[in-house]
Amino acid sequence: MEFKSGIEPTATYRSMELAKGALTLVRDVMLAQKGETVVITCDSSGDRRVAEATAEAAHAVGARPLLLYYPTPRQTFASEMSAPMAEATAHADVWIEFAYATVMHSQSWRNALERGCRYINLTGMDVAMAVNCIANVDYDLMIEMGRYFQKRLGAADKVEIRSAAGTNLVAFNRGRKIRLSGEKATQKGYPIMLGGQVSWCPIEETINGTLVFDGAVFPPEELGILREPIRLDLVDGVAVKISGGREADVFRSWLESFRDPAMFRLAHYSLGFNPGVTAPTGRIVEDERVFGCIEFGFGSQGKQIMGRCWSAASHTDGITLSPTILLDDDVFEDEGIYRDAHAGELCRKMGVSGY
């Protein structure tokens, strides 16, 4: 998997900025309280500096941190944990995951949520990502933008996505709700993600047209930042043809390898708007939040999306850069620039270039 920027080699790289980001994450995003157990999981492919800084921040706010560090599993999605680790997360008040091979959607993950754990998925987060996407952004303003996007998208029925790379996708919401995945951990048993994303799925059988990934795709681990576009033709919410070059072949073969038709079902749309991400990096949690992008998931659809909800053998996400989005024929975004007046005002408040 190609990364635009990797884990920096020095142990003290941006350590002060990292400390600020870790404290923001623990105190202001996960809302960890004195006496709560904060479990931090990180495999050997994750950035241990970030995990340790987060444990220190948890200790600083009076919580009880437990850092679990372990070898990277071969399975990079929905990887099951060992019994002792699963037991620890099942009894956590707060669970912060930095592991590259995420356990999200595994049975141990579900068990922890059912017991009321407040969980955030930050798979693969390194120092640069923690600083750029947490420490150096106005998190509250970013959440405010997400709340507005929830309202604006939720009021629309017809959703058209276009892009210079060839995307031409039409779908209908029909009242479907919009999820602000990048919010604060105010609910027990509810998973959240890094700030700067809203997600939903239009009525699945109304999704038709062409979708082109031109930013990044992950998994499979052979991909990451794309060198060439991957084209998907969709009929009634299902990818019936995948074309392009070598990377399209890799993607198609990976989907087919599961022998599960549900892997070809479009599971969600997601808008990315974290000001700290201006281009794909090869780390999918960042890539999903490239400012102004739209991301699409295939495979399992979690109940948090509030769609049909189904399980598949795995899940994958792909990025379309600089989209044009029309909501009920009104231009909401034009080639990556939000034309919606209130969205533009929020962009200016956040100091986003181009507004």
Backbone hydrogen bonds, N-H to C=O, Kabsch-Sander energy under -0.5 kcal/mol:
donor,donor_aa,acceptor,acceptor_aa,energy
4,K,281,T,-3.1
5,S,281,T,-0.6
8,E,6,G,-0.6
13,Y,10,T,-1.1
15,S,12,T,-1.9
18,L,14,R,-2.5
19,A,15,S,-2.1
20,K,16,M,-1.7
21,G,17,E,-2.3
22,A,18,L,-2.9
23,L,19,A,-2.0
24,T,20,K,-2.3
25,L,21,G,-2.5
26,V,22,A,-2.5
27,R,23,L,-2.7
28,D,23,L,-0.6
28,D,24,T,-1.5
29,V,24,T,-1.4
29,V,25,L,-0.5
30,M,25,L,-2.9
32,A,26,V,-2.5
35,G,62,G,-2.5
36,E,33,Q,-2.0
38,V,36,E,-0.6
38,V,64,R,-2.1
39,V,37,T,-0.6
39,V,94,V,-2.9
40,I,66,L,-2.9
41,T,96,I,-2.1
42,C,68,L,-2.4
44,S,70,Y,-1.5
46,G,43,D,-2.0
47,D,125,M,-0.7
48,R,46,G,-0.9
50,V,47,D,-0.9
51,A,47,D,-1.5
52,E,48,R,-2.8
53,A,49,R,-2.3
54,T,50,V,-2.0
55,A,51,A,-2.0
56,E,52,E,-2.3
57,A,53,A,-2.0
58,A,54,T,-2.3
59,H,55,A,-2.2
60,A,56,E,-2.1
61,V,57,A,-1.5
62,G,59,H,-1.4
63,A,58,A,-2.2
64,R,36,E,-3.7
66,L,38,V,-2.6
68,L,40,I,-3.3
68,L,66,L,-0.6
69,Y,67,L,-0.6
70,Y,42,C,-1.4
79,S,102,T,-2.1
86,A,82,S,-2.7
87,E,83,A,-2.3
88,A,84,P,-1.8
89,T,85,M,-2.5
90,A,86,A,-2.0
91,H,87,E,-0.8
91,H,88,A,-0.8
92,A,89,T,-1.4
93,D,37,T,-1.8
94,V,37,T,-2.2
95,W,118,R,-2.9
96,I,39,V,-2.7
97,E,95,W,-0.6
97,E,120,I,-2.3
98,F,41,T,-3.3
98,F,96,I,-0.6
99,A,41,T,-0.7
102,T,76,T,-1.0
102,T,100,Y,-1.4
106,S,103,V,-2.4
110,R,106,S,-2.1
111,N,107,Q,-2.5
112,A,108,S,-1.9
113,L,109,W,-2.0
114,E,110,R,-2.6
115,R,111,N,-1.2
116,G,113,L,-2.1
117,C,112,A,-2.1
118,R,93,D,-2.2
119,Y,117,C,-0.7
119,Y,190,Y,-0.6
120,I,95,W,-1.9
121,N,192,I,-1.6
122,L,97,E,-2.5
122,L,120,I,-0.7
124,G,98,F,-1.8
125,M,122,L,-2.1
130,A,126,D,-2.4
131,V,127,V,-2.5
132,N,128,A,-2.9
133,C,129,M,-2.5
134,I,130,A,-1.1
135,A,130,A,-1.9
136,N,131,V,-2.4
137,V,134,I,-0.9
139,Y,137,V,-1.2
142,M,138,D,-2.2
143,I,139,Y,-2.2
144,E,140,D,-2.2
145,M,141,L,-2.4
146,G,142,M,-2.0
147,R,143,I,-2.5
148,Y,144,E,-1.9
149,F,145,M,-2.6
150,Q,146,G,-2.4
151,K,147,R,-1.9
152,R,148,Y,-3.0
153,L,149,F,-2.9
154,G,150,Q,-2.1
155,A,151,K,-1.2
156,A,153,L,-1.2
159,V,171,A,-3.0
160,E,326,L,-2.5
161,I,169,L,-2.8
162,R,324,T,-2.7
163,S,167,T,-1.5
166,G,163,S,-1.8
168,N,210,T,-3.0
169,L,161,I,-2.8
170,V,208,N,-2.7
171,A,159,V,-2.0
173,N,157,D,-3.0
176,R,173,N,-1.4
179,R,199,S,-3.5
180,L,178,I,-0.5
181,S,179,R,-1.1
181,S,197,Q,-0.6
182,G,197,Q,-1.6
183,E,181,S,-1.4
185,A,29,V,-3.1
186,T,184,K,-2.2
189,G,117,C,-0.9
190,Y,187,Q,-1.1
192,I,119,Y,-2.6
193,M,181,S,-2.8
194,L,121,N,-0.6
198,V,271,L,-1.4
199,S,179,R,-3.1
200,W,269,Y,-2.2
203,I,172,F,-2.3
206,T,203,I,-2.2
207,I,204,E,-1.6
208,N,170,V,-2.5
208,N,206,T,-0.8
209,G,234,L,-2.1
210,T,168,N,-2.0
211,L,232,L,-2.9
213,F,230,I,-2.7
214,D,212,V,-0.5
214,D,319,I,-1.6
215,G,319,I,-2.0
217,V,224,G,-2.0
218,F,317,D,-2.2
223,L,220,P,-1.7
225,I,2,E,-0.8
226,L,215,G,-2.0
230,I,213,F,-2.2
231,R,243,S,-2.8
232,L,211,L,-3.2
233,D,241,K,-2.6
234,L,209,G,-3.2
234,L,232,L,-0.6
235,V,238,V,-2.5
237,G,207,I,-2.8
238,V,235,V,-1.3
239,A,264,F,-2.9
240,V,233,D,-2.8
240,V,238,V,-0.7
241,K,233,D,-1.1
243,S,231,R,-2.6
245,G,229,P,-0.6
249,D,245,G,-1.7
250,V,246,R,-2.2
251,F,247,E,-2.4
252,R,248,A,-2.7
253,S,249,D,-2.6
254,W,250,V,-2.1
255,L,251,F,-2.3
256,E,252,R,-2.6
257,S,253,S,-1.7
258,F,254,W,-0.5
258,F,255,L,-1.1
259,R,256,E,-1.7
263,M,260,D,-2.1
264,F,261,P,-1.8
265,R,262,A,-1.4
266,L,237,G,-2.8
267,A,265,R,-0.5
267,A,297,G,-3.1
268,H,297,G,-1.2
269,Y,200,W,-3.7
270,S,295,E,-2.0
271,L,198,V,-2.1
272,G,293,C,-2.1
273,F,196,G,-2.6
274,N,289,R,-1.8
277,V,274,N,-2.2
278,T,276,G,-0.6
284,I,282,G,-0.7
286,E,283,R,-1.1
287,D,283,R,-2.6
288,E,284,I,-2.3
289,R,286,E,-2.3
290,V,287,D,-1.2
291,F,277,V,-2.8
292,G,272,G,-2.3
293,C,290,V,-2.5
294,I,320,T,-2.1
295,E,270,S,-3.5
296,F,318,G,-2.5
297,G,268,H,-2.1
298,F,316,T,-2.6
299,G,262,A,-0.5
299,G,265,R,-1.9
300,S,314,S,-2.3
301,Q,310,W,-2.4
302,G,300,S,-0.5
305,I,302,G,-1.5
306,M,303,K,-1.1
310,W,301,Q,-1.1
316,T,298,F,-2.4
317,D,218,F,-2.2
318,G,296,F,-2.5
319,I,216,A,-2.6
320,T,294,I,-2.8
321,L,319,I,-0.5
324,T,162,R,-2.9
325,I,333,E,-2.1
326,L,160,E,-2.3
327,L,330,D,-2.8
328,D,158,K,-2.7
328,D,326,L,-0.6
330,D,327,L,-1.9
332,F,325,I,-2.5
332,F,330,D,-0.8
333,E,325,I,-1.7
334,D,337,I,-3.2
335,E,333,E,-0.5
336,G,323,P,-2.6
337,I,334,D,-1.4
338,Y,336,G,-0.5
339,R,332,F,-1.7
340,D,332,F,-1.5
344,G,340,D,-2.5
345,E,341,A,-1.9
346,L,342,H,-2.2
347,C,343,A,-2.2
348,R,344,G,-2.0
349,K,345,E,-2.0
350,M,346,L,-1.9
351,G,347,C,-0.5
351,G,348,R,-1.0
352,V,347,C,-2.6
355,Y,352,V,-1.3
